[in-house]
Amino acid sequence: MGQALRAHFGPSPVLALWCSSAGRTQQTLSLIAEHLNLSFFTAASDARLDEIDVGSWQHRHIREVEAELGRPVLDRKRRLFTEPAPDGEWYDAIADRLTSWLHDVADSPQPILAISHGFTTRILRGLLTGGDVPDVTPPVAVALARPLPQGSIVRIEAGVETVIHLGDGPVPAPATGDGG
């Protein structure tokens, strides 16, 4: 990812660095910053960029949850939950926190490089570019971008998404924290 971003931006680009509060995104950003000759210590961490909160499903395999409930809770074709987890977030809540973050960074004098999570970025990309509103119950009016493999990098400018680097990791389903 760092090499792809260096090839795209060149060395030492002027960027505002952001990542979720998860240690793995901070670690990824530190490696990317090294490739770009930027200081990781100027990066901001924000929980509004965190992955979906799956409440009581946290640290459980999705198949275990489905076996317990006796029904699917993940649309594997579209890579979407079909219902909210008990005590977890639903799509509109994620969109609300991302909209709040976008509002706070809207006046950034520098382009923003944000490191987040697969499902969260689908909503963030949907907010920035439009997308398909999923047909789920309970219904939501949140546009989602298509899923991309882990490690993918996109640039969004004036509502247009360009894939800079297509990752070679799995196309993620929403994570439950244990191989979802």
C-alpha positions in Angstrom: 0.0 0.0 0.0 2.8 2.4 0.9 4.6 1.7 -2.4 1.3 2.2 -4.4 0.7 5.5 -2.6 4.3 6.7 -3.2 3.9 5.8 -6.9 0.7 7.9 -6.9 1.7 10.9 -4.8 5.5 10.8 -5.0 7.7 11.3 -2.0 6.8 13.6 0.8 3.3 14.7 -0.4 1.3 17.2 1.6 -1.4 15.2 3.2 -3.5 15.2 6.4 -3.2 11.7 7.8 -6.2 10.1 9.6 -7.0 6.6 10.8 -9.4 4.8 13.0 -8.7 4.2 16.7 -7.9 0.5 16.0 -4.3 -0.5 16.5 -4.1 -2.3 13.1 -5.0 0.9 11.2 -2.5 2.9 13.1 0.1 0.3 12.3 -0.8 0.4 8.6 -0.7 4.1 8.6 2.8 4.1 10.3 4.1 1.9 7.5 2.5 4.0 4.8 3.9 7.2 6.3 7.3 5.7 6.2 7.0 5.0 2.5 5.8 8.5 1.9 8.6 10.1 4.0 5.9 11.6 6.3 5.8 11.6 10.1 3.3 9.2 11.6 3.2 11.4 14.7 1.3 14.1 12.8 -1.6 11.6 12.2 -4.9 11.9 13.9 -6.9 9.0 15.2 -10.7 9.1 15.3 -13.1 6.5 16.5 -15.7 7.7 14.0 -13.5 5.8 11.4 -13.8 2.6 13.4 -15.3 -0.6 11.9 -19.0 -1.5 12.5 -19.8 -2.3 16.2 -21.3 -5.7 16.2 -22.3 -5.6 19.9 -22.9 -9.1 21.4 -21.6 -10.8 18.2 -18.1 -9.4 18.8 -15.4 -12.2 18.8 -17.8 -14.8 17.4 -17.7 -16.4 14.0 -20.6 -15.4 11.8 -21.5 -19.0 11.2 -21.8 -19.6 14.9 -24.2 -16.6 15.2 -26.3 -17.9 12.3 -26.5 -21.4 13.7 -27.6 -20.0 17.1 -30.3 -17.8 15.5 -31.4 -20.4 12.9 -31.2 -17.9 10.1 -28.6 -16.1 8.0 -27.6 -12.6 9.2 -25.1 -12.1 6.4 -25.9 -11.7 2.8 -22.7 -13.3 1.5 -23.3 -12.2 -2.1 -23.6 -8.5 -1.3 -21.3 -8.8 1.8 -23.9 -7.1 4.1 -25.5 -7.8 7.4 -29.2 -8.4 7.0 -30.1 -7.3 10.5 -28.4 -5.4 13.3 -26.5 -7.2 16.0 -27.9 -6.9 19.5 -26.3 -3.9 21.1 -24.5 -3.1 17.9 -24.7 -0.5 15.2 -26.8 -0.4 12.1 -25.9 1.3 8.8 -27.5 4.6 9.5 -25.5 5.0 12.8 -22.3 4.4 11.0 -23.3 6.9 8.3 -24.1 9.5 11.0 -20.7 9.2 12.7 -18.9 9.3 9.3 -21.0 12.3 8.3 -19.9 14.0 11.5 -16.2 13.2 10.7 -16.6 14.5 7.2 -18.1 17.8 8.5 -15.2 18.2 10.9 -12.5 17.7 8.2 -14.3 19.5 5.4 -12.2 22.6 5.7 -8.9 20.7 5.7 -6.3 22.7 3.7 -4.7 19.5 2.7 -6.0 16.4 0.9 -6.8 13.7 3.5 -5.4 10.2 3.6 -7.7 8.1 5.8 -7.1 4.5 6.8 -10.2 2.7 8.0 -12.0 -0.7 7.7 -13.7 -2.5 4.8 -17.3 -2.0 5.8 -16.9 1.4 7.2 -15.1 2.5 4.0 -18.0 1.2 1.9 -20.3 3.6 3.8 -17.8 6.5 3.7 -17.2 6.0 -0.1 -21.0 5.8 -0.5 -21.4 9.1 1.3 -18.8 10.7 -0.9 -19.8 9.2 -4.3 -23.3 7.9 -4.0 -24.0 4.2 -4.4 -26.7 1.6 -4.0 -29.1 1.7 -1.1 -29.2 -1.9 0.2 -32.6 -3.7 0.5 -32.3 -4.8 4.1 -34.6 -5.1 7.2 -34.8 -2.9 9.0 -34.6 -0.6 6.0 -32.0 2.2 5.8 -31.3 5.0 3.4 -27.5 4.6 3.3 -25.8 4.4 0.0 -23.0 1.9 -0.1 -20.0 1.6 -2.5 -19.1 -1.8 -3.8 -16.9 -4.0 -1.7 -13.2 -4.0 -2.5 -10.4 -6.5 -1.5 -8.5 -5.7 1.7 -5.6 -3.4 1.0 -7.3 -1.5 -1.7 -6.7 2.2 -2.1 -9.1 4.7 -3.7 -9.0 8.4 -4.4 -12.2 10.3 -4.2 -12.2 13.7 -5.8 -15.3 15.8 -6.6 -17.5 12.7 -6.0 -15.6 10.5 -8.4 -13.8 7.4 -7.1 -10.7 6.1 -8.7 -9.0 2.9 -7.6 -5.3 3.6 -7.1 -4.5 0.1 -5.9 -6.6 -3.0 -5.9 -5.6 -5.0 -2.8 -4.9 -8.7 -2.9 -6.6 -9.5 0.4 -10.1 -11.0 0.8 -13.2 -9.0 0.0 -14.4 -8.5 3.5 -17.7 -9.2 5.0 -18.6 -7.0 8.0 -16.3 -8.1 10.8 -17.3 -9.7 14.0 -13.8 -9.6 15.2 -13.1 -13.3 14.8 -12.9 -14.2 11.1 -16.5 -13.0 10.4 
